Amino acid sequence: MEISRELHAIGRPLLDAQLAHPTVRGIAAGTLPEPVFRSWLEQDYLFLLDYVRVFSRLAWQAPDAHLGDLVDLAHSTWHDELDLHRSLSAEFGADLAAARKGPACAAYTSFLLESAADYAEGLAALYPCMWGYSTLGGILSRTPPAEPRYRAWVDTYADPGFAALAARVAVMIDEAAPDPARARELFTEGMRHELAFWDVPL
């Protein structure tokens, strides 16, 4: 079995835990209190800035066949995801410039940046975010929230283009051939960080 498929099987219980999390359930219903989403938005904005740095660090090490993909991933994160956060910040009263990392954000970004010191391991570590949000977006889009701001969030992560980027990362992991045990360990740790990230600081 390809390592990416093993990671999907490992990650599914932790993905289900995210779907059951009150923050995700509130987004799905369109009823999440604004202060909670505002805090999440600020934390995720800071996370995504470092996520771009992770892609950049990996691009420096990448084989030629993967270099363009990592540039595309960094570009999509900077221009699509961060633009969403910038547009929603005004609607939720978020202060992105003054935001400071909470414990979950700091722990997660440190983990990713450290893991990116090794190319194959860095891909396995960052994959939970790509795979998790793409899968969450696809599931939530089946019955999207009526509230337009939360609908925009769901639509971003349900977008076929985002799904294609996540699928490409899976192929890159398989091609990079990390040590399977180490890949499973890093992926599981990343999924745990993903779950913890929904407990936003207020």
ABEGO torsion letter per residue (X at the ends): XBAAAAAAAAAAAAAAAAAABAAAAAAAAGABBAAAAAAAAAAAAAAAAAAAAAAAAAAAABBAAAAAAAAAAAAAAAAAAAAAAAAAAAAAGBBAAABBBBAAAAAAAAAAAAAAABAAAAAAAAAAAAAAAAAAAAAAAABBBABAAAAAAAAAAABAAAAAAAAAAAAAAAAAGBBAAAAAAAAAAAAAAAAAAABBBX
